[in-house]
Amino acid sequence: MNTIGLIGGMSWESTATYYNELNRAVSHRLGGLHSAKIQLISLNFAEIAHLQKQGNWYEAGIILSDAAQKLEQAGVDCVAICTNTMHKVADQVQKNISVPLIHIIDTAAKALQQKQVRKVALLGTQFTMEHDFYKNKLAEYQIELITPSAKERVEVHRIIFEELCLGRVLPQSKATYLAIIDNMANIGAEAVLLACTEINLLIQQDGVSLPVFDTTMLHVEALLDYSLGGNKESLGDNKEVARE
């Protein structure tokens, strides 16, 4: 079993999901007393969020790269960033380690390709919805991204930071998200990508008008496959970077 290195804490609510789901899945696949081999570094999200607001992504990348290097020194076989937004600095992190970084967007794109989705609605932080890193990565897979309106993006972001990151799951916020998803379905979205690792606390497939692709659980499956020697295809392009 390969050891997984998790860079978490962004937020700790979703990191707990990664830890729980990885261990639950290993137990299910292998039975008995088996559990996942994990090294975890949990960052202080307040420090990262401050840098995000400043637009100081390079400094945030240094913090994540340092965490990744510490995980590699601890003997992990791969690294995962347990958040969508901070994949904006994924290339910076990968350049500073020799083990592969399993990329959440590559993982999501492959799942969308398998279901022949060509236009996908995206819910995430404003950084994820408005910056180009998600759009550009999906374009490599010939997948078009549809985002909510400017006013809706503000509300999606607010719910993530003021509610979900604090463990608050409110029915009115779920209704807001469902209405936003319906609006994107009306302009051609074929599926919805939960591109924030906290959104699955609020939204699952039940009651959603579009097929739901949960990036957290897709990422967990890719990590599980790598750990247990399964489908390495989930590594995406970064497996080649790691070999160079």
N, C-alpha and C positions, 0 to 999 in steps of 0.2 A: 504494500500500500504506500503510495507516494504521500508526502506530507504537504499540506496546503498552508500557505501563508496568507493570512487575511489582514488587510489594512482597513480597520473599522473605526467606529465612533462617529460616523458622518451620515446619519445619527446612530447612536447606540441602539435605538429601537429596531432599526433594520439589521444592524449587525447581529443582534440577538436572533433574528430570523435566520440569518445565514448559519449561525452556530447550531441552532436547534434543527434546522432542516438537513444540514449535512450529516449530523449524527443520526438523525432519524432514518435517513436514506441508507446510510452504511449499515445500520442495524437491520433494516428491512432486506437489503441485498445479501448480507453475509450471515445474518442470524446470530443467535447466542449473545455473547457479551461484546461483540464487535462495536467499535465506535470510530469516528473519524480521527485521523492524525492531523491536528491543527496547531499552528502557531499563530497567535493573534496579537497584533499591536493596535490598541484602541486610542485614537487621537482625541484631543479636546476640540470638539466641533466648533466651539465659540471662536477659537483662534482661526480655524479654516474659514468660517463664515465671515469673519472680519476681513480676511484677505480677499474673499470673493467679492464683497461689497466694494472694496477698494479697486478691484480689477487687477490685483497683484497676483496673477496666476503663476508667475515664475517662482515667487517665494513660496506659494502653496505647493508647487511642484517639488521644491527642495525639501519641504517637510515630508511629503509622501515618499520621495526618493530615499531619504534617510531611513524612513520606516521600512521600506522595501529592502534596503541594504542590510538592516539589522535582522530581518526575517531570513535573508539569504545566509547570513553568518550563523543563524540558528539552525540551518540545515534544511530549509524547506526546498521542495522540488518545483514549486510554482508559486506565483503571487497573484492575488486578486484584490482589486480596489472595490470595497463594498459600498459603492455609490455610483450613480450614473454621472452626475455633474462633474466629479473630479476626474472622469476619463478625458476631460479636456487636456489634462497634463499626462495622459497615459504614455505617450511617446517619450516624454522627458523621463518618466519613471523607468521605462523599459531600457533606456540607454544607460542607466546607472546600475543595472543588474545583469547577470548572465543567465539566470533561470527565466523561463517564459512568464510573461504577464498574460493571464487569460482575460481577454477583452470583452466586456459586457456587450458592446455594440456589435462586434462580430458575431457573438453568440445569438443575439436577438435577430440580426439580419439573416443568419442561416435558418433560424426557425421560420421567419417570414417567407424566405425563399421556398422552403419545403412545402408550405401551404399556398404557394403561388400568389402571395400578396404583393401587389405592385404599388398601392397607395395606402399609407398607414397614418392614422391619427396619432399624435404624440402628446402625452401629458407628462410634465416634469417641472423642474424649477424654471424660472425665467431664463436662467443661464443656459439650461439645456434646450429650451424651446427657441431661444432667440440667437444664440451663438451658432456658428457654422459647423462645429465638430461633429454633431450628430447627423446633421443633414449631409455633410460631405462623406461620412463613413457609409451611410445607407445608400448614397448615390453610387458607391463602388459596387453595390449589389443590384443596381438598377431599380431601387426602391425610392419612390417619391414620398416626401414627408409633408403632412398637413398639420398645421398647428392652430390652436384656438385664436380668436380675435385678440387684439391688444388688451381690451378690458378683461376678457376671460383669462388671459395669461396672468394678469396681476392677481386675480382671485385664486387661480390654481396654485400659484406660488405662495400666496398668503396662507392658504390652508395647509400646505406642506410645512412651512416654517413655524407657524403659530399654533398649529394643532397636531399634525401627525408626528412631527419630530419630538413633540412633548407627550406623545401617547394618547392624545385626545382624538377620539373617533366619533364624529357628530353626524346624526342622520341628515341634517340640513345640508351639510357639506357633501355628503354622498349624492343627494339630490342635485346639487349644483354640478358635480362632476358628470352625472348621468346626462343632464341636459346639455352640457358642453360636448359630450361624446355624440349625442344625437345631432347636434349642429354640424359636427364634422362629417358624420355619416351622410348628411344631406348634401354635402359638397364633394362627395366622391370617395370618402375614406372606406376602405374595405375591411379594416381591422383597427384595433386601438392598441398602442404600445404603452404600457405603464412604465415610463422611462424615469422613474424615481423609485428608489428601493423602499420608500415608505408607503407608496400609494396602495399597495396590496393590503394594507391595514384597513383601507376604506372600500376598495373596489375589488370584487371578484367577478367571475363570469355571470353569476345569477343576476338577472335584471338588466344586463347590459345589451344594447341593441347590436353591437358588433362583436366579433370574436376578440377575446382578450389575450394579449401576449404579455405576460408578467416577466419583466427583465430580471427580477430577483430570483425567481424560481428557475428561469432558463439558465442564469449564471450558476446557480447551485448545481444544476444537472451537469453543466460543462465541467465544473470543478470535481464533481463526483466521478464523472467518466475519466478524467485525467488521473485522479487519485487511485482509482481501481484499475487503471490500465485499459480503459475502454476506448471510446471514440476520440482520438486526439484531434479530429477535424474541428472541434469546437474551439481550438486555439486561435483560429483565424490567421491573419497575416503575421501576427507577432511571433508565431513559432519559428518563422524564418529569421526574424530579427535576432532571436535568442541564439541561433546557431552561428551567427556571424562573429 
